[in-house]
């Protein structure tokens, strides 16, 4: 049975919840190749005292070294629209398809990203609510994460 984009986004959402339970920012990502999850990640900036461990970056790091041919067969799913840094990594590795859970709480440079990848917004209420609830409770952490 073929898995749907919603299935993979729910897996990314599990990563976001995991990050929240660890005391971090609830954003999750999964990297999918040929219909299978090959890597998972979540925002770990707080947990690791990192400047760069956004969910997409953590997911790419956890995938290990892949060739450009392997990346060209991948899709990345992120519960939130990727920021400039994460979009740059997606562009660098030429990942052709990006699924986002929502972009109401934050909209990264999607217009630019669309020059390099197909961007599909699934507009999932679960992703939107998790993020908006977090932002209301933790505005200082959220502003730090997006560079405000």
C-alpha positions as CSV (number, residue, x, y, z in Angstrom):
1,X,0.0,0.0,0.0
2,X,1.4,3.4,-1.0
3,X,1.7,5.9,1.8
4,X,0.3,9.4,1.3
5,X,1.9,12.7,1.9
6,X,-0.4,13.1,5.0
7,X,1.1,9.9,6.4
8,X,4.6,11.2,6.1
9,X,3.6,14.6,7.6
10,X,2.1,12.8,10.6
11,X,5.5,11.1,11.1
12,X,7.1,14.6,10.9
13,X,4.5,15.7,13.5
14,X,5.6,12.9,15.8
15,X,9.1,14.4,15.6
16,X,7.7,17.8,16.5
17,X,5.9,16.5,19.5
18,X,9.1,14.6,20.6
19,X,11.0,17.9,20.4
20,X,8.4,19.6,22.5
21,X,8.6,16.9,25.1
22,X,12.3,17.4,25.3
23,X,11.8,21.1,26.0
24,X,12.5,22.3,22.5
25,X,10.6,24.0,19.7
26,X,8.0,21.7,18.1
27,X,9.0,21.4,14.5
28,X,9.7,18.0,12.9
29,X,10.9,16.7,9.6
30,X,11.3,13.4,7.8
31,X,13.3,12.6,4.6
32,X,11.6,10.1,2.3
33,X,13.3,8.2,-0.5
34,X,11.3,5.9,-2.8
35,X,8.3,5.9,-0.5
36,X,10.3,5.1,2.7
37,X,11.4,7.3,5.6
38,X,15.2,7.2,5.6
39,X,15.8,9.9,8.2
40,X,13.9,11.8,11.0
41,X,14.7,15.0,12.8
42,X,13.3,17.7,15.0
43,X,14.3,21.2,16.1
44,X,17.0,20.6,18.8
45,X,18.4,24.1,19.1
46,X,17.5,24.4,22.8
47,X,18.4,20.8,23.7
48,X,21.8,20.9,22.0
49,X,22.5,24.7,22.6
50,X,22.9,24.9,18.8
51,X,22.6,27.8,16.4
52,X,21.6,25.6,13.4
53,X,19.8,22.4,14.5
54,X,16.4,23.3,13.0
55,X,14.2,20.2,12.2
56,X,15.3,20.0,8.5
57,X,19.0,20.4,9.4
58,X,18.7,17.7,12.1
59,X,16.9,15.4,9.6
60,X,19.6,15.9,6.9
61,X,22.3,15.4,9.5
62,X,20.7,12.1,10.6
63,X,20.5,10.9,7.0
64,X,24.3,10.8,6.9
65,X,26.2,11.4,3.7
66,X,24.1,10.9,0.6
67,X,25.1,11.4,-3.0
68,X,23.4,14.0,-5.2
69,X,21.7,11.1,-7.1
70,X,20.2,9.8,-3.8
71,X,19.0,13.3,-2.8
72,X,17.4,13.7,-6.2
73,X,15.1,10.7,-5.3
74,X,14.0,12.3,-2.0
75,X,11.2,14.4,-0.6
76,X,11.4,16.3,2.6
77,X,8.5,16.8,4.9
78,X,8.5,19.6,7.5
79,X,5.8,20.6,9.9
80,X,6.5,24.3,9.2
81,X,7.6,26.3,6.2
82,X,11.4,26.0,6.0
83,X,13.5,29.1,6.9
84,X,16.2,30.6,4.7
85,X,18.9,28.3,6.2
86,X,16.9,25.1,5.7
87,X,15.7,26.2,2.3
88,X,19.3,26.8,1.4
89,X,20.2,23.2,2.4
90,X,17.3,21.8,0.4
91,X,18.5,23.8,-2.6
92,X,22.1,22.8,-2.1
93,X,21.2,19.1,-2.1
94,X,18.7,19.5,-4.9
95,X,15.8,17.8,-3.0
96,X,13.1,18.1,-5.6
97,X,10.0,18.1,-3.5
98,X,9.2,19.8,-0.2
99,X,6.0,19.2,1.7
100,X,5.1,21.6,4.5
101,X,2.6,21.1,7.2
102,X,1.6,24.8,7.5
103,X,2.9,28.3,6.8
104,X,0.5,30.5,8.8
105,X,2.7,30.8,11.9
106,X,5.8,31.3,9.8
107,X,6.4,31.5,6.0
108,X,10.0,31.0,4.9
109,X,11.3,32.0,1.5
110,X,8.9,29.7,-0.4
111,X,8.9,31.9,-3.5
112,X,12.6,31.4,-3.8
113,X,12.4,27.7,-2.9
114,X,9.9,27.1,-5.6
115,X,12.6,27.9,-8.2
116,X,14.4,24.8,-7.1
117,X,11.8,22.4,-5.7
118,X,8.1,21.7,-5.9
119,X,6.6,23.0,-2.7
120,X,3.3,21.6,-1.4
121,X,1.6,23.0,1.6
122,X,-0.6,20.4,3.2
123,X,-2.2,23.0,5.5
124,X,-2.6,20.5,8.3
125,X,-4.5,21.9,11.3
126,X,-2.5,19.7,13.7
127,X,0.7,21.3,12.6
128,X,-0.7,24.8,12.8
129,X,-2.2,24.4,16.3
130,X,0.9,22.8,17.8
131,X,3.0,25.7,16.6
132,X,0.6,28.5,17.4
133,X,0.1,27.1,20.9
134,X,3.9,27.0,21.4
135,X,4.4,30.5,20.1
136,X,1.7,31.9,22.5
137,X,3.4,30.2,25.5
138,X,7.0,30.8,24.5
139,X,7.3,34.0,22.4
140,X,10.9,34.6,23.5
141,X,12.1,31.2,22.4
142,X,10.2,31.4,19.2
143,X,11.6,34.8,18.3
144,X,15.1,33.5,19.0
145,X,14.6,30.5,16.7
146,X,13.5,32.7,13.8
147,X,16.1,35.3,14.4
148,X,14.0,38.2,15.8
